[in-house]
């Protein structure tokens, strides 16, 4: 029987949207709640939450009564970290962009100070959500593990470190090895963490877990390669953000380093690696993970 990806995605995207609407406060002081909700709600592909759910739904590990709540909290937490990173990345001191998800960026809408605070508050809220479940439903050890996974992916050895390298690389030529390292941190770490957060909800053997992380690593880098391609080939209306920003800012990308054909070839290779890792894991119930890998490689925005 074929896998109904659209139905699977819609059900989980809708559930995440409702949970985020419930957990992101409306009444934070001085309009902060409005800025936070503007940054998070009604936009985005929700790829990271979908990866959390897909990893938590694999068969081959022991699924517990608390697995669903742990997955939902992790899905929302990783999306909050992603949203906060976009708010800060778009600010004038970083990428200086005025459009995100087809609407004005948070600092354009609410001012730079409010955008900075909204990002800070979203980051803190992510960890609050991870540890707010009833201990009887989500074991404290699982909550602690998920907090560590997310913190490491977001910090200096993950997303923030990758962003620092990205800013330092403006106007420089980077060899492919350095470019790969930058994007493994800046983009790949949070995508791989999404898979790890879901896997933490299911008790897997160590070899199975390692193959799942290999999948996440390959997928995370493939996402960035495709992003670099789309920055050149897609228009602003389709992307929902300003097209051609990387070239205009003189940033190294997979297209500038490897050429368009080379970048496309690498994206296909990474997609194959991700699918092969799932096959080697011996896990069942990986149809959603396989389908999401296809979504990443075929996306147009």
N, C-alpha and C positions, 0 to 999 in steps of 0.2 A: 504493500500500500504506500502511495506517495505521501511525502510529508507536506502538510498544509502550512507553509511558512507564514503566509499572510495572516491566517487565522491565529497561529501561535503568537506571532508578533503583536497583533492588535490586542489580544487578551492581556498580555503582559505590559505593553506600553500603556494601556488604559489603566491597569492596576497601579503602575508606578506613578502615573499622572495624578491619580486620586490620592495616593499616599503622600506625594510631595505637596499637593495642595493642602492636605491636612497638617503636615509637619512643618512647612515653611510658614513662619508666623505672619499674620496680617498686622498685628498690633505692636511690633517692635517700635521703640521710641523715635520720634521726630521723622517719621516717614521712611525709616530704614526698612521696615517690613515690605513696603511697596517696592522699593528698589530690589530687595532680595527676590521677591516673587516675580518681578519683571525679568530678572536674570535667569530664572529657572523654568518657569511654567510656560506652557503653550509654545514649545519650540524644541528643535533638536531631534535627532534620530533615535536617541536613547539606546545607542549601540552598547554602551558599557553595562547598563542594567540588563540588557538582553543577554549579554555574555555571562553575567552572574547567574541568571536563571538557567541558561543552557548548560552551564557546568554543574549546577546544583541538581540537574535532572538526569545526569548520566546514570546508567545502571552498571552495577559491578561493585559499588560500595554500599555501606549501610546507611539507609536514609532513616532519620529519626523524626519524632513528632514535631520537633522544633525546627526542622529544616526549612519549611516554607517561610516562617517568620524571619529566621536568620537571613534567608536569601532576599526577602523583601527589604529588610533594613539595610543590608549590604548594597543592594541595587540602588536604593535611594542615596545612600552615603557616597557611593562612587560618583553618582551623577552630580551631587552637590559639590564635590571636589572639582569635577570637570567644569561645572558652571563657574565656580569661583575663579578657576584658572583663566577662563575666557574673559571674565570681567577685567581681571588685572592685565592680561595680555593685550587687550584692546586699548588700554590707556595710553596717553601721549608719551609717557616715559618708557613705554615698551614698544608695541607694534603700531600704535597710533592709528587705529582703525575706527571708522564711524558707522560701520554696518555689521550686524551679526544676526544670523537667522532671519534675514530679510527685514530687520527693523533697526532703528538707531541703537548704538551700543549704550551700555548703562551710563558711562560717564557723559555721553552726549545728552542723554535724557535727564539725568539727575545731578550732574556735576561730578567733578573728579573726587572730591572728598567723600561724597556719599557712595560713589562706586567703590572706592578703596575699602570703606567700612562694610559695604554689602558683601564684598569678596571675603573679608576677614570673618564676618558673621556666618557666611555659608560654610566656610572651612570648619569652623568650630561646631556648627550644627551637625555636620557629617559624623563626627565622632560621638556627639551626644546621642544621635539616633542609633548608632551601633551598640551602645551600652545601655539603652533605655528599656530593652525588653525584660520581661519577667525572668529572673534567674531560673525558675523552674521550667521555663520553656526554651530559653537559649542559654546553655551552660556558660558560666563566666569564662571558662577556658577558651571557648569558641569566640566569645566576644573579644577577649584579649588578643587572640590570634588574628582576628579580622582587623582590629585596630592597628596592629603591628604591620600587617600586609599593606593597609591603605596608607599609613604614615610613611613607610619606606618608599612606596611608589610615588608619593607626592613631594617628598623632601629633597634634600641636596643630592642624594644618590638616585633620584628619580626625576620627576617632572620639573621641579625647580632647578635642579642641576643642569638638566638638558636645556632649559630656557636660558640659563646663564651662558652656556656654551654658544647657543644660537645668537645671542646678542653680541658676544665677543667675536663671532665669526663674520660679522657684517663687513663686506668689502674684501674678504680673504678667500683664497682658493683652498678648499679642504679636500684631501684625498678621500676616497670612498670609505675607507676604514674609519676615519674620524667622523665623517658624516653619519655613518651607520651608528656609531656610538652616541652621537648627539641625539639622534631620533629614537634610539632605543630608550633613552632616558626621557626625552621631552614628550613623546607621544606613546611609545611602546610600553613604557612602564605601567601606565594607568590601565591600558587595555589588558596587559598580561595580569595585572592585579585583579581585574574584574573576573578573569577566569579563576584565579587563586581564591578569591572571596567566595565564589560559588562552590569550588571544590572543598572549601573548609566546612561546608554544610553536609558533606558526604564523606564517610570514612573510607578513603582509598588506600590501597597498597602503595608503598613508596615508588615502585617503578611506574605504576599507572599515573600517579601524581606528576612524576617527572615528564612523562610524555604529554600530559595535559599542559604543563608549563611550556613545553617546546611548541605546542600548538599556539599558545598565547603569544609567545615571543615572535614567532613567524607572522602571525596575524597582525600584531601591533606594528611591525615594521612595514608590512604590506600596506597597511592603512596609510602610513605616511608617504610611501612611494606614490600611491594613487593620489594622495592629496597634492603632492608636488606636480603630478601630471595635470590634474584638474586646474591648478592655479594658472597653467598655461593655456589649456584647451577649452575650458568652460567660461561662460560669461557671468557677470555679477548677479544677474537675476536668477540664474540657475543655482549658483553657489549659495546665495543668501548672504554673502560677504564680498568684499572688494576683490575682484579677480586681478591677477598680475601683481599682487603686492610684493611677493618675494623678489621678483626681478627688479621692480621699482626700488626696493630697499637694498638691492645688491646683496641678497642673501644666498649662500650656497644651497642648492637643492639637488635632488637626484637627477633632474633634467639638466641642470647646468653642469653637473659633474660627469654624468654618464651619457647625456643626450637622450632624446625622446625614445628612440628604439631601445636603448640600453635600460632605461627606467621601466619601460613596459615589460621587457624581458625579465627583469628582476622581480617585478610584481607577480608575474606568472610563476616564477620559480618559488617565491615565498608562499604563494597560495598552494602549490604542490607540496611544499614542506609541511604546511599546516595540516593538510588532509592526510599526508603520510603519517604524521605524528599521532593522529586519532586512530588510524589503522593499527599502528604499533602498540597503542595503549591497551588493546584488548577489551576496551570498555564497550558496553552496549549503550543504546539510547543517545547516540551522538549525532542524530540527524539534524538537530537544531544548530549544533556547533558547525557542522559541515555546511549547512545552508547559510549561516552567518559569514563564513569564510567567502562564499560566493557573493554575498551582498557587498562585502568590503571590496572585492576585486572588480565588481561590475558597476559600482555606484557612479552616479553622475554629479553628485554634490556632497 
